[in-house]
């Protein structure tokens, strides 16, 4: 059909999250080396227009920390740089440690994300 598979949008959200962290000065690998893991507990995508094969996409990501253990990310996917908005979405995460129990985000990580 010439359009991107609908589940790919969630993979693009993940790319947006990783790049957002990297732009703030920390990689996902560094985050996890501090025993901070951010599993997705809720995800939503609003499909506005289809992404077409060979489209160049721009993903804009913003983070919000509603409390010490939760992180919410908001996404916009545009066709081309600053082009047509094709999707928006959110993912909600809970910070957990090595034992898979919720934990507060370390202050320096929370500060990076704000």
MOZIJO-V271926 format. One record per pair of residues at least 24 apart in sequence whose C-alpha atoms are under 7 Angstrom apart, sorted by the first residue. I is the first residue (numbers start at 1). J is the second residue. If there is no record, write none. Layout:
# MOZIJO-V271926
I&J, I&J
This chain:
# MOZIJO-V271926
2&52, 2&53, 3&50, 3&51, 3&52, 3&53, 4&51, 4&52, 4&53, 13&75, 16&59, 16&60, 16&61, 17&61, 20&61, 24&112, 35&97, 35&98, 36&95, 36&96, 36&97, 37&95, 37&96, 37&97, 38&93, 38&94, 38&95, 38&96, 39&93, 39&94, 40&91, 40&92, 40&93, 41&92, 41&93, 41&94, 42&91, 42&92, 43&90, 43&91, 43&92, 44&89, 44&90, 44&91, 45&87, 45&88, 45&89, 45&90, 46&87, 46&88, 46&89, 47&86, 47&87, 47&88, 48&86, 48&87, 49&86, 49&87, 50&86, 51&86, 55&79, 56&80, 63&113, 63&114, 64&114, 68&104, 68&105, 69&94, 69&95, 69&102, 69&103, 69&104, 69&105, 70&94, 70&95
